[in-house]
Amino acid sequence: VPVSRASIVLQKAASLAVLALVIVATMAACLVVANPVVGLGLPIEGVIAVTSGLWLLGLVFAGVAMVIGAFTGSPTIAGGVAATLAIVAWFVNAFASIFTWLEIPAKVSPFTWYLHGLPLINGFSSGHLWLVVATLAALAGTVILFKGRNIDGAGPVLCLLPLCDQPCTFQYPDVLGNGRQTHVKRLCEFVNGCFSLR
């Protein structure tokens, strides 16, 4: 039975989510066990909120990596760009209180959403909702991009302009300075060629 590309993406996303959930659940269990022993005085709701927020934060950047991977076809680029964006987002959130020009970018930082409302103390907040929205948006983008990918690598990765199916011409000067008309490829093919696998 043929497997759809959307199903492949969803299965990959589900495996990543489950793996991350196991790690985060282990952390939550350790905090719950250590809480009365060490006398941390942490509310259970706060522990669940902060660890689930950490899980969603990881899913956001995993989703970013999947989007970039679906677009470029390169796991190295996908991981590198996602890691870079994560570092930048952390710095923006961390230094927004020092540099006023970072206040606006900090509002769209996933780390800001994660820490919004002090989840360890106050529990769940709207920041968790924004993390869910960002994760679902990244997943939807990955599905759309992967559906348009040429997975054999022999041609364009994406058909960015599927409606451009008519050839066009343009004028360019030849070596004698005379105008010459030439027939060029469809704009869709030209744009797609910029993103084809080599």
PyMOL commands that set and color helices and strands:
alter all, ss='L'
color gray80, all
select helices_A, chain A and resi 5-38+44-72+75-95+100-106+110-115+119-122+126-147+187-193
alter helices_A, ss='H'
color red, helices_A
select strands_A, chain A and resi 168-173+179-184
alter strands_A, ss='S'
color yellow, strands_A
deselect
rebuild
show_as cartoon
